[in-house]
C-alpha cells in the first residue's frame, strides 16, 4: 500500500450531507453504472482530418502536460487543467483547473469560455461541480494535495469526471494519494482514466498503479510526463499488469463498444 495513504481525506470531510450525497450517488450510478463493455476492442486513431463523431463516440486529444481536449458528438469541447502554457488551439466550452502549480490553472481564462471550473474552493471547503451542458455531464470528486513544505492542503485537487456519449472519462488531476472507498463510490464506473505518471510531483509510481487497480478502467492514458525516461520507467512497471500500446497520433475516438476487454494503457504523443 502507498506510504502516502495518510493524505486521504477523513470520511466526514469528504461527505456532503447524507441526503444530497445519496442523491448524488444515485445519479452517478444511473448515468455511469459499473458495467464492463463486452464488444471486441475497436479503438482506432482518429484521421488527420477529423471526421464528425457518431452519437456514441467521444474524441480525446492529448495536448500536452495534463491538458486534454475532449469533444462530444454535439461539438462540445472540454479542456482539462487549462493553463497559460499548454492550451488547445480550439477555444473550449468547458475548462477545468487544479491548483497544485501554474501549469494546471490560470488566473486569466478566456472570457469566452462558457464554464470555468476550479478544482478547489476559495473558502477551504471542497469544490462542488455537477451539471449538464448540451450532451456532456460534468462532476468532480475532491482529493488532497501536498504543499511545498510537505504538509497537506485539504480539498486541493479535483478528479473531474466527464460523461460523453455514455463514456465516462476521469481526469485524475494532480493526484497525491491513493483513493478511499468514498472516493471510489463517488467516481462510479470509469471507462477512460487520464493518469499522471511522473512519480514525483504527483503520487509515486507504485501508488499510481495501485490507483489504476482501484478504478479498474478499461482504457488508461498517461499524462504529466517529464521526459522519456520517466515515461519508460512507468510503462515498464505498469506493463507487468496491463497491456501497453504507443499510438502514433495524439487523438483517439472511443465508444462504449470500442473499450478493450482487458485493461489497456495507450500512450498518446502530445499534439
C-alpha positions as CSV (number, residue, x, y, z in Angstrom):
1,X,0.0,0.0,0.0
2,X,1.2,3.5,-0.7
3,X,3.1,5.3,2.0
4,X,1.2,8.5,1.3
5,X,-2.3,7.0,2.0
6,X,-2.3,9.2,5.1
7,X,-3.1,12.1,2.8
8,X,-6.6,10.9,2.1
9,X,-9.5,13.0,3.4
10,X,-11.3,12.0,6.6
11,X,-14.6,10.5,5.7
12,X,-16.5,13.3,7.4
13,X,-14.6,15.9,5.5
14,X,-15.3,14.2,2.2
15,X,-19.0,13.7,2.5
16,X,-21.8,16.2,1.9
17,X,-25.0,16.0,3.9
18,X,-26.4,12.5,3.8
19,X,-29.4,13.1,1.6
20,X,-27.6,15.1,-1.1
21,X,-24.7,12.6,-1.1
22,X,-27.2,9.7,-1.6
23,X,-29.0,11.6,-4.3
24,X,-25.7,12.4,-6.0
25,X,-24.6,8.7,-5.8
26,X,-27.8,7.5,-7.3
27,X,-27.4,9.9,-10.2
28,X,-23.9,8.7,-10.6
29,X,-25.0,5.1,-10.7
30,X,-27.7,5.8,-13.2
31,X,-25.5,7.6,-15.6
32,X,-22.3,5.6,-15.2
33,X,-23.1,2.2,-13.7
34,X,-20.2,-0.1,-13.1
35,X,-20.5,-2.2,-16.2
36,X,-17.9,-3.8,-18.5
37,X,-18.0,-3.5,-22.2
38,X,-18.3,-6.9,-23.9
39,X,-17.7,-5.9,-27.5
40,X,-14.4,-6.5,-29.3
41,X,-12.0,-3.6,-29.0
42,X,-12.1,-1.2,-31.9
43,X,-10.2,1.8,-30.6
44,X,-8.7,3.5,-33.7
45,X,-6.6,6.6,-34.1
46,X,-8.6,9.5,-35.5
47,X,-7.8,10.6,-39.0
48,X,-5.7,13.7,-39.6
49,X,-8.8,15.5,-40.9
50,X,-11.2,14.9,-38.0
51,X,-14.5,13.5,-39.0
52,X,-17.8,14.2,-37.3
53,X,-18.4,12.0,-34.3
54,X,-21.1,9.3,-34.2
55,X,-23.7,9.7,-31.4
56,X,-21.9,7.1,-29.3
57,X,-18.4,8.4,-29.7
58,X,-16.1,10.8,-27.8
59,X,-12.8,12.2,-29.2
60,X,-9.8,12.6,-26.8
61,X,-6.7,14.5,-27.8
62,X,-3.6,14.8,-25.7
63,X,-2.4,18.4,-26.0
64,X,0.5,18.1,-23.5
65,X,1.4,18.0,-19.8
66,X,-2.0,17.5,-18.1
67,X,-4.2,19.1,-20.8
68,X,-6.5,17.1,-23.0
69,X,-9.2,18.2,-25.4
70,X,-12.3,16.1,-25.1
71,X,-15.0,16.6,-27.7
72,X,-18.6,15.4,-27.8
73,X,-20.9,14.4,-30.7
74,X,-22.6,17.8,-30.5
75,X,-19.3,19.6,-30.7
76,X,-18.8,20.5,-27.0
77,X,-15.2,21.0,-26.2
78,X,-13.6,20.4,-22.8
79,X,-10.0,21.4,-21.9
80,X,-8.6,19.8,-18.8
81,X,-6.1,21.5,-16.4
82,X,-6.5,24.7,-18.5
83,X,-3.5,27.0,-18.0
84,X,-1.4,29.7,-19.6
85,X,1.3,27.5,-21.1
86,X,-0.3,24.4,-22.6
87,X,-3.6,25.1,-24.3
88,X,-5.6,23.6,-27.2
89,X,-5.8,25.7,-30.3
90,X,-9.6,25.4,-30.1
91,X,-11.5,27.5,-27.6
92,X,-13.2,25.1,-25.1
93,X,-16.7,25.4,-23.9
94,X,-15.7,24.0,-20.5
95,X,-12.3,24.4,-18.9
96,X,-11.3,22.5,-15.7
97,X,-8.4,23.5,-13.5
98,X,-6.4,22.3,-10.5
99,X,-4.2,24.4,-8.1
100,X,-1.0,22.4,-7.5
101,X,1.1,24.8,-9.6
102,X,0.7,27.2,-12.5
103,X,0.8,24.6,-15.3
104,X,-2.6,23.3,-14.1
105,X,-4.6,26.6,-13.8
106,X,-4.8,30.2,-15.0
107,X,-6.0,33.4,-13.3
108,X,-7.0,34.8,-16.7
109,X,-9.1,32.3,-18.6
110,X,-10.5,33.4,-21.9
111,X,-13.8,35.2,-21.1
112,X,-15.5,33.4,-24.0
113,X,-15.2,30.1,-22.2
114,X,-18.8,29.3,-21.0
115,X,-17.9,27.2,-17.9
116,X,-14.6,27.6,-16.0
117,X,-14.4,25.0,-13.2
118,X,-11.8,25.3,-10.4
119,X,-11.0,22.1,-8.7
120,X,-10.6,23.8,-5.4
121,X,-12.8,26.2,-3.3
122,X,-11.8,29.6,-2.1
123,X,-13.4,29.0,1.3
124,X,-11.3,26.0,2.1
125,X,-14.1,23.5,1.7
126,X,-14.5,21.0,-1.2
127,X,-15.3,22.3,-4.6
128,X,-18.6,21.1,-5.9
129,X,-19.4,20.8,-9.5
130,X,-22.2,18.8,-11.2
131,X,-24.1,20.0,-14.2
132,X,-25.1,19.1,-17.8
133,X,-24.2,21.1,-20.9
134,X,-25.6,20.0,-24.3
135,X,-24.6,16.3,-24.4
136,X,-22.0,16.4,-21.7
137,X,-22.3,15.8,-17.9
138,X,-19.5,17.1,-15.7
139,X,-18.9,16.4,-12.0
140,X,-15.9,16.3,-9.6
141,X,-14.5,14.3,-6.7
142,X,-12.2,16.1,-4.4
143,X,-8.8,14.9,-3.1
144,X,-5.9,16.4,-1.1
145,X,-2.6,17.7,-2.3
146,X,0.8,18.2,-0.6
147,X,2.1,21.7,-0.1
148,X,5.7,22.6,-0.9
149,X,6.6,22.3,2.8
150,X,5.4,18.7,3.0
151,X,2.0,19.5,4.6
152,X,-1.4,18.7,3.3
153,X,-3.9,21.1,1.6
154,X,-7.3,19.6,2.1
155,X,-9.6,19.6,-1.0
156,X,-6.8,21.0,-3.1
157,X,-7.4,18.8,-6.1
158,X,-10.4,17.5,-8.1
159,X,-10.8,14.4,-10.2
160,X,-13.1,15.7,-12.9
161,X,-15.4,13.1,-14.5
162,X,-17.0,13.7,-17.9
163,X,-19.8,11.6,-19.3
164,X,-19.9,12.0,-23.1
165,X,-21.9,9.7,-25.3
166,X,-22.2,7.2,-22.5
167,X,-18.4,7.1,-22.0
168,X,-17.2,8.1,-18.5
169,X,-13.8,9.8,-18.6
170,X,-11.9,10.7,-15.4
171,X,-9.0,13.1,-15.3
172,X,-7.1,12.5,-12.0
173,X,-5.6,16.0,-11.9
174,X,-2.6,16.4,-9.6
175,X,-3.4,13.3,-7.5
176,X,-1.2,12.9,-4.4
177,X,-2.6,9.8,-2.7
178,X,-4.5,6.6,-3.2
179,X,-8.3,6.5,-3.1
180,X,-10.6,5.7,-0.3
181,X,-13.9,3.7,-0.7
182,X,-15.7,7.0,-0.5
183,X,-13.7,8.4,-3.5
184,X,-14.4,5.2,-5.5
185,X,-18.1,5.4,-4.7
186,X,-18.3,8.9,-5.9
187,X,-16.4,8.1,-9.0
188,X,-18.7,5.3,-10.0
189,X,-17.8,3.3,-13.2
190,X,-14.9,4.9,-15.1
191,X,-14.3,3.9,-18.8
192,X,-11.2,6.0,-19.5
193,X,-8.8,7.3,-16.9
194,X,-6.2,10.1,-17.7
195,X,-3.4,9.4,-15.2
196,X,-0.3,11.4,-14.2
197,X,2.8,9.2,-14.4
198,X,5.7,11.4,-13.3
199,X,6.0,9.6,-10.0
200,X,7.4,12.5,-8.0
201,X,5.4,15.7,-8.1
202,X,2.2,13.6,-8.0
203,X,1.8,10.2,-6.4
204,X,4.7,7.7,-6.7
205,X,4.6,5.2,-9.5
206,X,3.7,2.2,-7.2
207,X,0.9,4.2,-5.6
208,X,-0.4,5.4,-9.0
209,X,-0.5,1.8,-10.3
210,X,-2.5,0.9,-7.1
211,X,-4.9,3.7,-8.0
212,X,-5.4,2.2,-11.5
213,X,-6.2,-1.1,-9.9
214,X,-8.7,0.7,-7.6
215,X,-10.5,2.4,-10.5
216,X,-10.4,-0.6,-12.9
217,X,-10.9,1.5,-16.1
218,X,-10.7,-0.5,-19.4
219,X,-8.6,2.3,-21.0
220,X,-5.8,4.3,-19.4
221,X,-3.9,7.2,-21.0
222,X,-0.8,8.7,-19.3
223,X,-0.2,12.4,-18.8
224,X,2.1,14.7,-16.7
225,X,5.1,13.1,-18.3
226,X,8.5,14.5,-17.5
227,X,10.6,13.1,-20.4
228,X,11.0,9.7,-22.0
229,X,13.0,8.2,-19.0
230,X,10.1,9.0,-16.6
231,X,7.5,7.5,-19.1
232,X,9.6,4.4,-19.7
233,X,10.0,3.7,-16.0
234,X,6.3,3.9,-15.5
235,X,5.5,1.8,-18.6
236,X,7.9,-0.9,-17.5
237,X,6.2,-1.3,-14.2
238,X,2.6,-0.9,-15.4
239,X,3.4,-3.3,-18.3
240,X,3.7,-6.1,-15.7
241,X,0.0,-5.9,-15.2
242,X,-1.6,-4.2,-18.2
243,X,-1.1,-4.2,-22.0
244,X,0.7,-1.1,-23.2
245,X,0.5,0.4,-26.7
246,X,2.0,3.5,-28.1
247,X,-0.1,5.5,-30.6
248,X,1.3,7.4,-33.5
249,X,-1.2,10.3,-33.3
250,X,-2.4,12.3,-30.3
251,X,-6.1,11.6,-30.9
252,X,-8.4,8.6,-30.2
253,X,-12.1,8.2,-30.9
254,X,-13.7,6.0,-28.3
255,X,-17.1,4.5,-27.7
256,X,-18.5,2.1,-25.1
257,X,-18.5,-0.6,-27.7
258,X,-14.8,0.0,-28.5
259,X,-13.4,-0.3,-25.0
260,X,-10.9,-3.1,-24.5
261,X,-12.0,-6.4,-23.0
262,X,-8.8,-6.3,-20.8
263,X,-7.5,-3.1,-19.3
264,X,-5.0,-1.4,-21.6
265,X,-2.8,1.7,-21.5
266,X,-2.4,3.7,-24.7
267,X,0.3,6.4,-24.8
268,X,-0.6,9.4,-26.9
269,X,2.1,11.8,-28.2
270,X,1.4,15.4,-27.4
271,X,-0.1,17.4,-30.2
